[in-house]
């Protein structure tokens, strides 16, 4: 690959509405938009910040991006392996920058091969990716059979009453709960014991400061609980031990903050046989969102993924190629933007 131009731009885009979980509120998303050009192709990437998940500042992300760009000799021929090694050397401490540069490189590589980014990695990747619905506010119209609901923003009693009300009027809808590591064991017991009969798909990160002892205790209380991990992947936890001990049923992966594509495939190859893998948004805009959609389509077992960003944004870096709860990928080349 002979790069003739490479540059980045900062962006700061307001969300459609304030998005709140039990720990943080989000009103804007900011990050970097990367462009890599060869004579025939243009590759795009996006590095994002996500409060509560990413451990770098915007300035650190910028420095990392500039470090990689300064290492590139314009009009010099690079192999794919050489470029990926440079990304690793310069961006090992900034996973979101690794993801952005990998995306742009693979965007160009898959365009050169006249295939989608997904098909570059898996010739049998799914033609479609289905999305769940995120309940951004509790007055939203339900248009999906799988809905993610944040709990812990209101009181435990208010959440219980709402979930019972929601289930009464949407009895066939699967509920994915997310507490963002809010509850003590006692609080979780009080909360979950009152909703066990509802149609709950899984419960994401219910316990404050999770560890092996706490999760074992919760699973003893509720053996049928489908415990999902998300934040724990990016924190200093022993989540691999929890999986080994069969305490975890679902792993929620956010590729755009996890790091390199190799890291994503290493994780999915390791856990795809025994766990449900759900790919989730990190409030990316359209470029990183499309990249995560392609990665979701490479998974052997398809589920509904949390990747529809239309409820979060009015303005996009580039218009997404979908609007509803499904995207068709089989006629896309590269990222498809």
Secondary structure, 3 states (H helix, E strand, C coil): CECCEEEEEEEEEEEEEEEECCCCEEEEEEEEEEEEECCCCEEEEEEECCCCCCCCCHHHHHHHHHHHHHHCCCCCECCHHHHHHHHHHHHCCCHHHHHHHHHHHHHHHHHHCCCEHHHHHCCCCCCEEEECEECCCCCCCCCCCEEEEECCCCCHHHHHHHHHHHHHHCCCCEEEEECCCCECHHHHHHHHCCCCCCCEEEEECCECCCCHHHHHHHHHHCCCCCEEECHHHHCCCCHHHHHHCCCCCEEEECHHHHCCHHHHHHHHHHHCCCCEEEEECCCCCHHHHHHHHHHHHCCCCCCCEECCCCCCCCCCCCCCCCCCCEEECCCCCECCC
